[in-house]
Amino acid sequence: MTYFLKAGLLLAGAILLQATALGQGITFTQGKWQEILAKAQAENKPIFVDFYAEWCGPCKFMSKNVFTDAEVGDYYNAHFISVKIDAEKEEPELVRTSRIDAYPSLYYFSPDGTVINKNIGALDKTGFIALGKKVLRGRSALNELPALKAKYEADTNDAAAARSYLLALAQTDAGSEASTIAGRYLSGLSDAELQEADNWTIIQKFVNNSDSREFKYVLNHAGVFAEKYGKSLEEFVIKHMDAALTNAVRQKSIEKAKEAKGMYVTLMKATNPQAREAGFYEGIIDMFYQQGIENEAGYISALIRWMEAYNLNERNELMRRSLEIASRSKEATPLAKAREWSAKALQMGEDAVACYVYAFVLEQTGDKAKAKIYAEKALTMKPDEELSAYVQELLERIK
């Protein structure tokens, strides 16, 4: 199929672009980036770009299972100019300016080439269509903003005008001015009104202070918000928790770390019907905090406390943490714990992975003869290619 592009006057003659249809799914347009931009401007459509690499497994998953889906194709073909770019071979300048360093990178551009949204990593059909709809809502909101802004500025005490303006701003990359407007608007609402869907949208986008009345209300009623709004509550609380933990690390403040712990415990209890006791989640924050302030001894101590309190019957955790300690510590006490845990994991189930973990820990504690026995035993259990390489490397070290 050929396309002859016009943008105002004919662009110095006809520019030929080819498009290849993948099954009944997305029709991907082929051509140089400047040609793609011209087509987007002529059709007044945003551009979806799949930045991929040939070796990328998640990229192949999307190409095979998502881009070929009929519903996905119907939606994206109607609303976007879609392009696939091998980021390791094609359009090096676009790849550089877009800062592509992970795959797949799903980027959305306005017709003038400005990035308007992106997602790093694979999405399933539902998530991919939802992302496309979010991009279009944002584009529509930009068109409506001047009129909504004028109406709000005509009467800044008009709550309805403020709400409409803020809902449009929530679809854009609005900054601190919008947060100020949101703060004024939300302060005029009752507690019960904060639970309404439109107001929750505004809270998610513009409430950035964990000391605010709105954030505290959401946290104190996390169960209600989780039931009404599901994953968006989790994303909102985790955003604030990450900020609190970042501040704790920056200030080396245990008190600030406690704030992050409280958020995490509340979130888990609101969203997880089988939530563990508070100390389980607090222990995870302790580890993140010690790691953040680069206190290696403190991190190992926090890890051991957490393991011994909550995970001594978790075989996979025993193996993972045994490997971690043996890789990070040369101290006798932590290494003794790693040896104890890896031996216990082996008793719980003897397979190639458990034998390798035990052998690795034994090597780090200096027991090379016994390490060799278990490494060789791991090889007899037909490990996969990756594990086999690790075992062989271990055997080479202890010859």
BALOBA-1460 file (C-alpha; in Angstrom, 3 decimals):
// residues 399
<rec num="1" residu="m" x="0.000" y="0.000" z="0.000"/>
<rec num="2" residu="t" x="1.353" y="3.460" z="-0.833"/>
<rec num="3" residu="y" x="0.605" y="6.832" z="0.705"/>
<rec num="4" residu="f" x="1.061" y="10.202" z="-1.024"/>
<rec num="5" residu="l" x="1.508" y="12.802" z="1.641"/>
<rec num="6" residu="k" x="0.377" y="16.378" z="1.519"/>
<rec num="7" residu="a" x="0.957" y="18.949" z="4.246"/>
<rec num="8" residu="g" x="-0.534" y="22.221" z="2.992"/>
<rec num="9" residu="l" x="1.241" y="22.321" z="-0.384"/>
<rec num="10" residu="l" x="2.553" y="19.072" z="-1.871"/>
<rec num="11" residu="l" x="5.822" y="18.331" z="-0.050"/>
<rec num="12" residu="a" x="8.181" y="18.893" z="-2.979"/>
<rec num="13" residu="g" x="6.357" y="16.142" z="-4.872"/>
<rec num="14" residu="a" x="5.036" y="12.881" z="-3.462"/>
<rec num="15" residu="i" x="6.773" y="11.081" z="-0.566"/>
<rec num="16" residu="l" x="6.272" y="7.373" z="-0.757"/>
<rec num="17" residu="l" x="5.582" y="5.541" z="2.490"/>
<rec num="18" residu="q" x="4.874" y="1.837" z="2.769"/>
<rec num="19" residu="a" x="2.775" y="0.188" z="5.475"/>
<rec num="20" residu="t" x="2.828" y="-3.455" z="6.479"/>
<rec num="21" residu="a" x="-0.190" y="-5.028" z="8.153"/>
<rec num="22" residu="l" x="0.518" y="-7.605" z="10.826"/>
<rec num="23" residu="g" x="-2.431" y="-9.976" z="10.706"/>
<rec num="24" residu="q" x="-5.552" y="-8.010" z="11.662"/>
<rec num="25" residu="g" x="-3.634" y="-5.879" z="14.116"/>
<rec num="26" residu="i" x="-1.725" y="-2.616" z="13.897"/>
<rec num="27" residu="t" x="-0.715" y="-1.340" z="10.476"/>
<rec num="28" residu="f" x="2.842" y="-0.079" z="10.958"/>
<rec num="29" residu="t" x="3.944" y="2.742" z="8.658"/>
<rec num="30" residu="q" x="7.411" y="2.586" z="7.172"/>
<rec num="31" residu="g" x="9.535" y="5.590" z="6.271"/>
<rec num="32" residu="k" x="12.097" y="8.056" z="7.558"/>
<rec num="33" residu="w" x="11.197" y="9.969" z="10.719"/>
<rec num="34" residu="q" x="10.670" y="13.257" z="8.878"/>
<rec num="35" residu="e" x="8.269" y="11.486" z="6.524"/>
<rec num="36" residu="i" x="6.397" y="10.029" z="9.495"/>
<rec num="37" residu="l" x="6.079" y="13.518" z="11.007"/>
<rec num="38" residu="a" x="4.737" y="14.880" z="7.724"/>
<rec num="39" residu="k" x="2.119" y="12.128" z="7.583"/>
<rec num="40" residu="a" x="1.114" y="12.753" z="11.201"/>
<rec num="41" residu="q" x="0.745" y="16.484" z="10.546"/>
<rec num="42" residu="a" x="-1.276" y="15.869" z="7.405"/>
<rec num="43" residu="e" x="-3.657" y="13.513" z="9.241"/>
<rec num="44" residu="n" x="-3.506" y="15.380" z="12.573"/>
<rec num="45" residu="k" x="-2.747" y="12.167" z="14.465"/>
<rec num="46" residu="p" x="-0.277" y="11.453" z="17.265"/>
<rec num="47" residu="i" x="2.481" y="8.930" z="16.550"/>
<rec num="48" residu="f" x="2.984" y="5.666" z="18.404"/>
<rec num="49" residu="v" x="6.549" y="4.290" z="18.196"/>
<rec num="50" residu="d" x="7.604" y="0.829" z="19.312"/>
<rec num="51" residu="f" x="11.343" y="1.179" z="20.010"/>
<rec num="52" residu="y" x="12.558" y="-2.420" z="20.063"/>
<rec num="53" residu="a" x="15.673" y="-4.593" z="19.758"/>
<rec num="54" residu="e" x="15.889" y="-7.854" z="17.836"/>
<rec num="55" residu="w" x="17.067" y="-9.821" z="20.883"/>
<rec num="56" residu="c" x="14.386" y="-8.458" z="23.259"/>
<rec num="57" residu="g" x="11.974" y="-11.148" z="24.508"/>
<rec num="58" residu="p" x="9.234" y="-8.766" z="25.777"/>
<rec num="59" residu="c" x="9.406" y="-6.953" z="22.411"/>
<rec num="60" residu="k" x="8.739" y="-10.242" z="20.619"/>
<rec num="61" residu="f" x="5.859" y="-10.947" z="23.002"/>
<rec num="62" residu="m" x="4.160" y="-7.662" z="22.092"/>
<rec num="63" residu="s" x="4.790" y="-8.116" z="18.373"/>
<rec num="64" residu="k" x="3.305" y="-11.611" z="18.432"/>
<rec num="65" residu="n" x="0.474" y="-11.268" z="20.951"/>
<rec num="66" residu="v" x="-0.515" y="-7.605" z="21.259"/>
<rec num="67" residu="f" x="0.196" y="-5.726" z="18.027"/>
<rec num="68" residu="t" x="-1.540" y="-8.473" z="16.004"/>
<rec num="69" residu="d" x="-4.744" y="-8.336" z="18.077"/>
<rec num="70" residu="a" x="-7.788" y="-7.196" z="16.081"/>
<rec num="71" residu="e" x="-9.133" y="-4.877" z="18.819"/>
<rec num="72" residu="v" x="-5.727" y="-3.305" z="19.307"/>
<rec num="73" residu="g" x="-5.413" y="-2.815" z="15.547"/>
<rec num="74" residu="d" x="-8.855" y="-1.233" z="15.230"/>
<rec num="75" residu="y" x="-8.081" y="1.277" z="17.969"/>
<rec num="76" residu="y" x="-4.518" y="2.201" z="17.031"/>
<rec num="77" residu="n" x="-5.142" y="2.305" z="13.269"/>
<rec num="78" residu="a" x="-8.021" y="4.714" z="13.822"/>
<rec num="79" residu="h" x="-6.206" y="7.080" z="16.188"/>
<rec num="80" residu="f" x="-2.429" y="6.844" z="15.655"/>
<rec num="81" residu="i" x="0.313" y="6.696" z="13.065"/>
<rec num="82" residu="s" x="2.185" y="3.599" z="14.273"/>
<rec num="83" residu="v" x="5.862" y="2.899" z="13.650"/>
<rec num="84" residu="k" x="8.354" y="0.202" z="14.648"/>
<rec num="85" residu="i" x="11.980" y="1.303" z="15.071"/>
<rec num="86" residu="d" x="14.900" y="-1.039" z="15.756"/>
<rec num="87" residu="a" x="16.625" y="1.264" z="18.238"/>
<rec num="88" residu="e" x="20.003" y="-0.410" z="17.718"/>
<rec num="89" residu="k" x="19.985" y="0.093" z="13.951"/>
<rec num="90" residu="e" x="17.555" y="2.821" z="12.889"/>
<rec num="91" residu="e" x="16.999" y="6.544" z="13.495"/>
<rec num="92" residu="p" x="20.049" y="7.053" z="15.783"/>
<rec num="93" residu="e" x="19.340" y="10.755" z="16.379"/>
<rec num="94" residu="l" x="15.727" y="10.100" z="17.425"/>
<rec num="95" residu="v" x="16.880" y="7.235" z="19.664"/>
<rec num="96" residu="r" x="19.497" y="9.514" z="21.270"/>
<rec num="97" residu="t" x="17.176" y="12.467" z="21.887"/>
<rec num="98" residu="s" x="14.434" y="10.156" z="23.200"/>
<rec num="99" residu="r" x="16.979" y="8.558" z="25.580"/>
<rec num="100" residu="i" x="16.057" y="5.007" z="24.672"/>
<rec num="101" residu="d" x="18.008" y="2.587" z="26.881"/>
<rec num="102" residu="a" x="15.501" y="-0.190" z="27.646"/>
<rec num="103" residu="y" x="13.165" y="-2.308" z="25.539"/>
<rec num="104" residu="p" x="10.455" y="-2.199" z="24.573"/>
<rec num="105" residu="s" x="10.093" y="1.565" z="24.897"/>
<rec num="106" residu="l" x="6.567" y="2.531" z="23.861"/>
<rec num="107" residu="y" x="6.626" y="6.240" z="22.965"/>
<rec num="108" residu="y" x="3.897" y="8.626" z="21.874"/>
<rec num="109" residu="f" x="4.728" y="11.796" z="19.952"/>
<rec num="110" residu="s" x="2.629" y="14.770" z="18.906"/>
<rec num="111" residu="p" x="2.621" y="15.480" z="15.152"/>
<rec num="112" residu="d" x="5.407" y="18.030" z="15.680"/>
<rec num="113" residu="g" x="7.646" y="15.354" z="17.235"/>
<rec num="114" residu="t" x="7.262" y="16.261" z="20.924"/>
<rec num="115" residu="v" x="7.120" y="13.320" z="23.359"/>
<rec num="116" residu="i" x="3.694" y="13.328" z="25.027"/>
<rec num="117" residu="n" x="3.783" y="9.989" z="26.870"/>
<rec num="118" residu="k" x="5.791" y="6.802" z="27.178"/>
<rec num="119" residu="n" x="5.917" y="3.402" z="28.826"/>
<rec num="120" residu="i" x="9.045" y="1.342" z="29.417"/>
<rec num="121" residu="g" x="8.377" y="-2.389" z="29.256"/>
<rec num="122" residu="a" x="5.819" y="-4.711" z="27.728"/>
<rec num="123" residu="l" x="2.072" y="-4.285" z="28.212"/>
<rec num="124" residu="d" x="-0.758" y="-6.713" z="27.633"/>
<rec num="125" residu="k" x="-3.644" y="-5.887" z="25.303"/>
<rec num="126" residu="t" x="-5.739" y="-4.191" z="28.001"/>
<rec num="127" residu="g" x="-2.895" y="-2.047" z="29.310"/>
<rec num="128" residu="f" x="-1.781" y="-1.071" z="25.815"/>
<rec num="129" residu="i" x="-5.236" y="0.097" z="24.741"/>
<rec num="130" residu="a" x="-5.665" y="1.930" z="28.070"/>
<rec num="131" residu="l" x="-2.366" y="3.753" z="27.493"/>
<rec num="132" residu="g" x="-3.485" y="4.807" z="24.021"/>
<rec num="133" residu="k" x="-6.745" y="6.149" z="25.440"/>
<rec num="134" residu="k" x="-4.823" y="8.078" z="28.092"/>
<rec num="135" residu="v" x="-2.702" y="9.695" z="25.386"/>
<rec num="136" residu="l" x="-5.797" y="10.778" z="23.458"/>
<rec num="137" residu="r" x="-7.465" y="12.140" z="26.609"/>
<rec num="138" residu="g" x="-4.365" y="14.194" z="27.274"/>
<rec num="139" residu="r" x="-4.368" y="15.536" z="23.729"/>
<rec num="140" residu="s" x="-8.040" y="16.439" z="23.976"/>
<rec num="141" residu="a" x="-7.440" y="18.126" z="27.321"/>
<rec num="142" residu="l" x="-4.750" y="20.345" z="25.801"/>
<rec num="143" residu="n" x="-7.235" y="21.605" z="23.227"/>
<rec num="144" residu="e" x="-9.780" y="22.411" z="25.944"/>
<rec num="145" residu="l" x="-7.360" y="24.042" z="28.370"/>
<rec num="146" residu="p" x="-7.472" y="27.676" z="27.126"/>
<rec num="147" residu="a" x="-11.256" y="27.881" z="27.485"/>
<rec num="148" residu="l" x="-11.313" y="26.066" z="30.830"/>
<rec num="149" residu="k" x="-8.506" y="28.250" z="32.145"/>
<rec num="150" residu="a" x="-10.308" y="31.416" z="31.118"/>
<rec num="151" residu="k" x="-13.497" y="30.263" z="32.833"/>
<rec num="152" residu="y" x="-11.601" y="29.421" z="36.038"/>
<rec num="153" residu="e" x="-9.673" y="32.713" z="36.081"/>
<rec num="154" residu="a" x="-12.932" y="34.633" z="35.630"/>
<rec num="155" residu="d" x="-14.023" y="33.349" z="39.042"/>
<rec num="156" residu="t" x="-11.410" y="31.424" z="41.036"/>
<rec num="157" residu="n" x="-14.019" y="30.709" z="43.718"/>
<rec num="158" residu="d" x="-16.183" y="28.738" z="41.279"/>
<rec num="159" residu="a" x="-15.615" y="25.145" z="42.476"/>
<rec num="160" residu="a" x="-17.147" y="23.585" z="39.352"/>
<rec num="161" residu="a" x="-14.900" y="25.630" z="37.066"/>
<rec num="162" residu="a" x="-11.870" y="24.738" z="39.179"/>
<rec num="163" residu="r" x="-12.755" y="21.046" z="39.057"/>
<rec num="164" residu="s" x="-13.182" y="21.046" z="35.253"/>
<rec num="165" residu="y" x="-9.903" y="22.930" z="34.792"/>
<rec num="166" residu="l" x="-8.024" y="20.596" z="37.147"/>
<rec num="167" residu="l" x="-9.425" y="17.453" z="35.493"/>
<rec num="168" residu="a" x="-8.108" y="18.724" z="32.165"/>
<rec num="169" residu="l" x="-4.754" y="19.639" z="33.715"/>
<rec num="170" residu="a" x="-4.555" y="16.129" z="35.196"/>
<rec num="171" residu="q" x="-4.249" y="14.771" z="31.647"/>
<rec num="172" residu="t" x="-1.192" y="16.953" z="30.989"/>
<rec num="173" residu="d" x="2.214" y="17.563" z="32.536"/>
<rec num="174" residu="a" x="0.938" y="20.482" z="34.596"/>
<rec num="175" residu="g" x="3.325" y="21.728" z="37.259"/>
<rec num="176" residu="s" x="3.387" y="23.673" z="40.505"/>
<rec num="177" residu="e" x="0.768" y="26.264" z="39.489"/>
<rec num="178" residu="a" x="-1.786" y="23.484" z="39.040"/>
<rec num="179" residu="s" x="-0.862" y="22.035" z="42.440"/>
<rec num="180" residu="t" x="-1.604" y="25.420" z="44.022"/>
<rec num="181" residu="i" x="-5.010" y="25.556" z="42.338"/>
<rec num="182" residu="a" x="-5.695" y="21.970" z="43.407"/>
<rec num="183" residu="g" x="-4.762" y="22.749" z="47.004"/>
<rec num="184" residu="r" x="-7.188" y="25.654" z="47.093"/>
<rec num="185" residu="y" x="-9.959" y="23.592" z="45.476"/>
<rec num="186" residu="l" x="-9.508" y="20.507" z="47.672"/>
<rec num="187" residu="s" x="-9.423" y="22.574" z="50.857"/>
<rec num="188" residu="g" x="-13.011" y="23.587" z="50.173"/>
<rec num="189" residu="l" x="-14.275" y="20.003" z="50.003"/>
<rec num="190" residu="s" x="-15.694" y="17.947" z="52.837"/>
<rec num="191" residu="d" x="-13.952" y="14.712" z="53.838"/>
<rec num="192" residu="a" x="-16.677" y="12.659" z="52.171"/>
<rec num="193" residu="e" x="-16.299" y="14.606" z="48.912"/>
<rec num="194" residu="l" x="-12.635" y="13.607" z="48.733"/>
<rec num="195" residu="q" x="-13.803" y="10.069" z="47.930"/>
<rec num="196" residu="e" x="-15.628" y="11.123" z="44.748"/>
<rec num="197" residu="a" x="-14.112" y="9.866" z="41.493"/>
<rec num="198" residu="d" x="-13.275" y="13.285" z="39.980"/>
<rec num="199" residu="n" x="-11.732" y="14.479" z="43.216"/>
<rec num="200" residu="w" x="-9.702" y="11.272" z="43.519"/>
<rec num="201" residu="t" x="-8.285" y="12.000" z="40.039"/>
<rec num="202" residu="i" x="-7.243" y="15.453" z="41.226"/>
<rec num="203" residu="i" x="-5.760" y="14.096" z="44.469"/>
<rec num="204" residu="q" x="-3.696" y="11.486" z="42.610"/>
<rec num="205" residu="k" x="-2.240" y="14.021" z="40.221"/>
<rec num="206" residu="f" x="-1.674" y="17.052" z="42.400"/>
<rec num="207" residu="v" x="-1.346" y="16.045" z="46.078"/>
<rec num="208" residu="n" x="2.404" y="15.717" z="46.621"/>
<rec num="209" residu="n" x="2.718" y="16.474" z="50.329"/>
<rec num="210" residu="s" x="2.343" y="13.565" z="52.742"/>
<rec num="211" residu="d" x="1.640" y="16.059" z="55.545"/>
<rec num="212" residu="s" x="-1.416" y="17.390" z="53.712"/>
<rec num="213" residu="r" x="-4.918" y="16.850" z="55.007"/>
<rec num="214" residu="e" x="-5.844" y="15.079" z="51.751"/>
<rec num="215" residu="f" x="-3.029" y="12.537" z="51.892"/>
<rec num="216" residu="k" x="-3.665" y="11.764" z="55.556"/>
<rec num="217" residu="y" x="-7.354" y="11.291" z="54.822"/>
<rec num="218" residu="v" x="-6.619" y="8.848" z="51.992"/>
<rec num="219" residu="l" x="-4.175" y="6.893" z="54.162"/>
<rec num="220" residu="n" x="-6.590" y="6.751" z="57.103"/>
<rec num="221" residu="h" x="-9.319" y="5.482" z="54.760"/>
<rec num="222" residu="a" x="-7.086" y="3.344" z="52.561"/>
<rec num="223" residu="g" x="-9.499" y="0.420" z="52.646"/>
<rec num="224" residu="v" x="-12.302" y="2.557" z="51.215"/>
<rec num="225" residu="f" x="-10.098" y="3.986" z="48.448"/>
<rec num="226" residu="a" x="-8.676" y="0.533" z="47.644"/>
<rec num="227" residu="e" x="-12.192" y="-0.854" z="47.228"/>
<rec num="228" residu="k" x="-13.274" y="2.043" z="45.023"/>
<rec num="229" residu="y" x="-10.150" y="2.684" z="42.984"/>
<rec num="230" residu="g" x="-8.002" y="-0.445" z="43.185"/>
<rec num="231" residu="k" x="-4.461" y="-0.210" z="41.844"/>
<rec num="232" residu="s" x="-4.476" y="3.580" z="41.606"/>
<rec num="233" residu="l" x="-4.527" y="3.728" z="45.436"/>
<rec num="234" residu="e" x="-1.460" y="1.489" z="45.555"/>
<rec num="235" residu="e" x="0.390" y="3.670" z="43.023"/>
<rec num="236" residu="f" x="-0.520" y="6.837" z="44.937"/>
<rec num="237" residu="v" x="0.690" y="5.583" z="48.319"/>
<rec num="238" residu="i" x="3.861" y="4.027" z="46.902"/>
<rec num="239" residu="k" x="4.723" y="7.349" z="45.235"/>
<rec num="240" residu="h" x="4.566" y="9.065" z="48.635"/>
<rec num="241" residu="m" x="6.318" y="6.180" z="50.389"/>
<rec num="242" residu="d" x="9.216" y="6.353" z="47.921"/>
<rec num="243" residu="a" x="9.483" y="10.104" z="48.500"/>
<rec num="244" residu="a" x="9.505" y="9.627" z="52.284"/>
<rec num="245" residu="l" x="12.168" y="6.936" z="52.046"/>
<rec num="246" residu="t" x="14.266" y="9.086" z="49.707"/>
<rec num="247" residu="n" x="14.101" y="11.943" z="52.221"/>
<rec num="248" residu="a" x="14.980" y="9.548" z="55.052"/>
<rec num="249" residu="v" x="18.072" y="8.399" z="53.198"/>
<rec num="250" residu="r" x="19.076" y="11.909" z="52.202"/>
<rec num="251" residu="q" x="18.763" y="13.161" z="55.779"/>
<rec num="252" residu="k" x="19.874" y="9.866" z="57.370"/>
<rec num="253" residu="s" x="16.726" y="10.121" z="59.468"/>
<rec num="254" residu="i" x="15.287" y="7.045" z="61.162"/>
<rec num="255" residu="e" x="12.202" y="9.120" z="62.014"/>
<rec num="256" residu="k" x="11.580" y="9.768" z="58.323"/>
<rec num="257" residu="a" x="12.029" y="6.059" z="57.636"/>
<rec num="258" residu="k" x="9.275" y="5.374" z="60.197"/>
<rec num="259" residu="e" x="6.960" y="7.529" z="58.109"/>
<rec num="260" residu="a" x="7.620" y="5.306" z="55.091"/>
<rec num="261" residu="k" x="7.032" y="2.210" z="57.229"/>
<rec num="262" residu="g" x="3.631" y="3.484" z="58.337"/>
<rec num="263" residu="m" x="2.561" y="4.097" z="54.734"/>
<rec num="264" residu="y" x="3.720" y="0.649" z="53.619"/>
<rec num="265" residu="v" x="1.995" y="-1.193" z="56.474"/>
<rec num="266" residu="t" x="-1.259" y="0.689" z="55.914"/>
<rec num="267" residu="l" x="-1.168" y="0.024" z="52.184"/>
<rec num="268" residu="m" x="-0.512" y="-3.696" z="52.569"/>
<rec num="269" residu="k" x="-3.286" y="-4.134" z="55.117"/>
<rec num="270" residu="a" x="-5.740" y="-2.245" z="52.877"/>
<rec num="271" residu="t" x="-4.923" y="-4.059" z="49.627"/>
<rec num="272" residu="n" x="-3.809" y="-7.553" z="50.675"/>
<rec num="273" residu="p" x="-6.371" y="-9.859" z="52.303"/>
<rec num="274" residu="q" x="-3.519" y="-12.098" z="53.512"/>
<rec num="275" residu="a" x="-1.270" y="-9.289" z="54.706"/>
<rec num="276" residu="r" x="1.567" y="-10.246" z="57.017"/>
<rec num="277" residu="e" x="2.070" y="-8.591" z="60.399"/>
<rec num="278" residu="a" x="3.388" y="-5.049" z="60.471"/>
<rec num="279" residu="g" x="6.951" y="-6.057" z="61.353"/>
<rec num="280" residu="f" x="7.312" y="-7.955" z="58.078"/>
<rec num="281" residu="y" x="6.819" y="-4.780" z="56.020"/>
<rec num="282" residu="e" x="8.756" y="-2.605" z="58.450"/>
<rec num="283" residu="g" x="11.699" y="-4.975" z="58.086"/>
<rec num="284" residu="i" x="11.683" y="-4.484" z="54.315"/>
<rec num="285" residu="i" x="11.838" y="-0.704" z="54.770"/>
<rec num="286" residu="d" x="14.677" y="-1.139" z="57.287"/>
<rec num="287" residu="m" x="16.669" y="-2.990" z="54.639"/>
<rec num="288" residu="f" x="15.980" y="-0.349" z="51.973"/>
<rec num="289" residu="y" x="16.979" y="2.405" z="54.394"/>
<rec num="290" residu="q" x="20.270" y="0.796" z="55.436"/>
<rec num="291" residu="q" x="21.092" y="0.061" z="51.822"/>
<rec num="292" residu="g" x="20.252" y="3.640" z="50.854"/>
<rec num="293" residu="i" x="22.608" y="5.171" z="53.429"/>
<rec num="294" residu="e" x="25.280" y="2.671" z="52.278"/>
<rec num="295" residu="n" x="25.567" y="1.028" z="55.672"/>
<rec num="296" residu="e" x="26.508" y="-2.463" z="54.531"/>
<rec num="297" residu="a" x="26.805" y="-3.899" z="58.034"/>
<rec num="298" residu="g" x="23.461" y="-2.332" z="58.985"/>
<rec num="299" residu="y" x="21.857" y="-3.794" z="55.885"/>
<rec num="300" residu="i" x="23.120" y="-7.315" z="56.591"/>
<rec num="301" residu="s" x="21.959" y="-7.048" z="60.218"/>
<rec num="302" residu="a" x="18.498" y="-5.867" z="59.123"/>
<rec num="303" residu="l" x="18.317" y="-8.705" z="56.599"/>
<rec num="304" residu="i" x="19.198" y="-11.327" z="59.220"/>
<rec num="305" residu="r" x="16.644" y="-9.951" z="61.689"/>
<rec num="306" residu="w" x="13.938" y="-9.974" z="59.016"/>
<rec num="307" residu="m" x="14.775" y="-13.497" z="57.855"/>
<rec num="308" residu="e" x="14.852" y="-14.980" z="61.327"/>
<rec num="309" residu="a" x="11.595" y="-13.320" z="62.299"/>
<rec num="310" residu="y" x="9.566" y="-14.132" z="59.204"/>
<rec num="311" residu="n" x="11.194" y="-16.309" z="56.555"/>
<rec num="312" residu="l" x="12.928" y="-19.382" z="57.978"/>
<rec num="313" residu="n" x="10.267" y="-21.606" z="56.421"/>
<rec num="314" residu="e" x="10.394" y="-19.925" z="53.010"/>
<rec num="315" residu="r" x="12.699" y="-22.108" z="50.884"/>
<rec num="316" residu="n" x="13.163" y="-19.689" z="47.988"/>
<rec num="317" residu="e" x="13.867" y="-16.799" z="50.342"/>
<rec num="318" residu="l" x="16.379" y="-18.924" z="52.262"/>
<rec num="319" residu="m" x="18.291" y="-19.655" z="49.060"/>
<rec num="320" residu="r" x="18.113" y="-16.106" z="47.705"/>
<rec num="321" residu="r" x="19.252" y="-14.462" z="50.927"/>
<rec num="322" residu="s" x="21.967" y="-17.070" z="51.511"/>
<rec num="323" residu="l" x="23.432" y="-16.225" z="48.109"/>
<rec num="324" residu="e" x="23.134" y="-12.515" z="48.810"/>
<rec num="325" residu="i" x="24.967" y="-12.693" z="52.136"/>
<rec num="326" residu="a" x="27.670" y="-14.990" z="50.763"/>
<rec num="327" residu="s" x="28.199" y="-12.576" z="47.871"/>
<rec num="328" residu="r" x="28.306" y="-9.424" z="49.992"/>
<rec num="329" residu="s" x="29.856" y="-10.306" z="53.334"/>
<rec num="330" residu="k" x="33.162" y="-11.762" z="54.524"/>
<rec num="331" residu="e" x="32.187" y="-11.616" z="58.209"/>
<rec num="332" residu="a" x="31.983" y="-14.908" z="60.093"/>
<rec num="333" residu="t" x="28.558" y="-14.410" z="61.710"/>
<rec num="334" residu="p" x="26.615" y="-13.530" z="58.540"/>
<rec num="335" residu="l" x="28.372" y="-16.301" z="56.612"/>
<rec num="336" residu="a" x="27.426" y="-18.794" z="59.322"/>
<rec num="337" residu="k" x="23.803" y="-17.715" z="58.896"/>
<rec num="338" residu="a" x="24.063" y="-18.153" z="55.132"/>
<rec num="339" residu="r" x="25.463" y="-21.659" z="55.605"/>
<rec num="340" residu="e" x="22.692" y="-22.539" z="58.043"/>
<rec num="341" residu="w" x="19.939" y="-21.201" z="55.760"/>
<rec num="342" residu="s" x="21.257" y="-22.797" z="52.571"/>
<rec num="343" residu="a" x="21.581" y="-26.170" z="54.367"/>
<rec num="344" residu="k" x="17.992" y="-25.836" z="55.556"/>
<rec num="345" residu="a" x="16.775" y="-25.021" z="52.033"/>
<rec num="346" residu="l" x="18.572" y="-28.126" z="50.773"/>
<rec num="347" residu="q" x="16.842" y="-30.258" z="53.401"/>
<rec num="348" residu="m" x="13.488" y="-28.831" z="52.323"/>
<rec num="349" residu="g" x="14.041" y="-29.936" z="48.728"/>
<rec num="350" residu="e" x="17.182" y="-31.233" z="47.017"/>
<rec num="351" residu="d" x="17.464" y="-29.989" z="43.447"/>
<rec num="352" residu="a" x="20.133" y="-28.430" z="41.227"/>
<rec num="353" residu="v" x="19.452" y="-24.874" z="42.453"/>
<rec num="354" residu="a" x="19.628" y="-25.777" z="46.153"/>
<rec num="355" residu="c" x="22.813" y="-27.803" z="45.600"/>
<rec num="356" residu="y" x="24.435" y="-24.873" z="43.772"/>
<rec num="357" residu="v" x="23.436" y="-22.355" z="46.453"/>
<rec num="358" residu="y" x="24.802" y="-24.589" z="49.207"/>
<rec num="359" residu="a" x="28.008" y="-25.166" z="47.233"/>
<rec num="360" residu="f" x="28.469" y="-21.424" z="46.666"/>
<rec num="361" residu="v" x="28.017" y="-20.628" z="50.353"/>
<rec num="362" residu="l" x="30.395" y="-23.442" z="51.339"/>
<rec num="363" residu="e" x="33.026" y="-22.033" z="48.991"/>
<rec num="364" residu="q" x="32.691" y="-18.571" z="50.550"/>
<rec num="365" residu="t" x="33.114" y="-20.032" z="54.040"/>
<rec num="366" residu="g" x="36.292" y="-21.795" z="52.908"/>
<rec num="367" residu="d" x="34.940" y="-25.352" z="52.767"/>
<rec num="368" residu="k" x="36.014" y="-25.995" z="49.189"/>
<rec num="369" residu="a" x="36.084" y="-29.788" z="49.405"/>
<rec num="370" residu="k" x="32.435" y="-29.981" z="50.439"/>
<rec num="371" residu="a" x="31.543" y="-27.216" z="47.974"/>
<rec num="372" residu="k" x="32.960" y="-29.343" z="45.145"/>
<rec num="373" residu="i" x="30.828" y="-32.327" z="46.177"/>
<rec num="374" residu="y" x="27.591" y="-30.321" z="45.998"/>
<rec num="375" residu="a" x="28.550" y="-28.460" z="42.827"/>
<rec num="376" residu="e" x="29.195" y="-31.755" z="41.070"/>
<rec num="377" residu="k" x="25.931" y="-33.082" z="42.456"/>
<rec num="378" residu="a" x="24.117" y="-30.095" z="40.961"/>
<rec num="379" residu="l" x="25.478" y="-31.004" z="37.513"/>
<rec num="380" residu="t" x="24.057" y="-34.539" z="37.777"/>
<rec num="381" residu="m" x="20.568" y="-33.034" z="38.184"/>
<rec num="382" residu="k" x="20.538" y="-31.605" z="34.628"/>
<rec num="383" residu="p" x="20.384" y="-27.870" z="35.413"/>
<rec num="384" residu="d" x="19.375" y="-25.450" z="32.676"/>
<rec num="385" residu="e" x="22.027" y="-23.753" z="30.583"/>
<rec num="386" residu="e" x="22.330" y="-20.650" z="32.756"/>
<rec num="387" residu="l" x="22.614" y="-22.523" z="36.052"/>
<rec num="388" residu="s" x="25.033" y="-25.017" z="34.497"/>
<rec num="389" residu="a" x="27.334" y="-22.128" z="33.543"/>
<rec num="390" residu="y" x="27.312" y="-20.833" z="37.145"/>
<rec num="391" residu="v" x="28.116" y="-24.308" z="38.488"/>
<rec num="392" residu="q" x="30.968" y="-24.765" z="36.020"/>
<rec num="393" residu="e" x="32.369" y="-21.359" z="36.985"/>
<rec num="394" residu="l" x="32.247" y="-22.376" z="40.653"/>
<rec num="395" residu="l" x="34.053" y="-25.659" z="39.954"/>
<rec num="396" residu="e" x="36.760" y="-23.762" z="38.044"/>
<rec num="397" residu="r" x="37.381" y="-21.543" z="41.061"/>
<rec num="398" residu="i" x="37.775" y="-24.449" z="43.524"/>
<rec num="399" residu="k" x="40.015" y="-26.734" z="41.447"/>
